[in-house]
């Protein structure tokens, strides 16, 4: 998480790569649980970055 604090854009790129892997997981329950967690983390990072495309 320390890296994310210094490089939010880089962390978001890494999460996008991880998301592709998660979406390929064959077990639906595991895939959905992991994807929800990733989306929460991604949302938190986007909030920290002050993403202008997100509405609050």
C-alpha positions as CSV (number, residue, x, y, z in Angstrom):
1,X,0.0,0.0,0.0
2,X,3.0,2.3,0.5
3,X,3.6,2.3,-3.3
4,X,0.0,3.2,-3.9
5,X,0.4,6.3,-1.8
6,X,3.3,7.5,-3.9
7,X,2.0,6.4,-7.3
8,X,-1.7,6.1,-7.5
9,X,-1.8,6.1,-11.3
10,X,0.7,3.2,-11.3
11,X,-1.3,1.3,-8.7
12,X,-4.5,1.8,-10.8
13,X,-2.6,0.3,-13.8
14,X,-1.6,-2.7,-11.7
15,X,-5.1,-3.2,-10.5
16,X,-6.4,-3.2,-14.1
17,X,-3.9,-5.9,-15.0
18,X,-4.9,-7.9,-11.9
19,X,-8.6,-7.4,-12.8
20,X,-8.1,-9.1,-16.1
21,X,-6.6,-12.1,-14.3
22,X,-9.5,-12.1,-11.8
23,X,-12.1,-12.0,-14.5
24,X,-10.6,-15.2,-16.0
25,X,-11.0,-17.2,-12.8
26,X,-13.3,-20.1,-13.6
27,X,-15.0,-20.4,-10.2
28,X,-17.8,-17.8,-10.3
29,X,-18.2,-17.3,-6.6
30,X,-14.4,-16.8,-6.1
31,X,-14.2,-14.5,-9.2
32,X,-17.1,-12.3,-8.0
33,X,-15.8,-12.0,-4.4
34,X,-12.3,-11.1,-5.6
35,X,-13.6,-8.7,-8.2
36,X,-15.8,-6.9,-5.6
37,X,-12.7,-6.5,-3.4
38,X,-10.7,-5.2,-6.3
39,X,-13.4,-2.7,-7.3
40,X,-13.5,-1.3,-3.7
41,X,-9.8,-0.8,-3.6
42,X,-9.8,0.7,-7.1
43,X,-12.6,3.1,-6.0
44,X,-10.6,4.2,-2.9
45,X,-7.5,4.9,-5.1
46,X,-9.6,6.9,-7.6
47,X,-11.0,8.9,-4.7
48,X,-7.5,9.6,-3.4
49,X,-6.4,10.7,-6.9
50,X,-9.4,13.1,-7.1
51,X,-10.6,11.5,-10.3
52,X,-12.7,14.2,-12.0
53,X,-14.8,11.6,-13.9
54,X,-16.3,10.2,-10.8
55,X,-19.4,11.7,-9.3
56,X,-19.8,11.8,-5.5
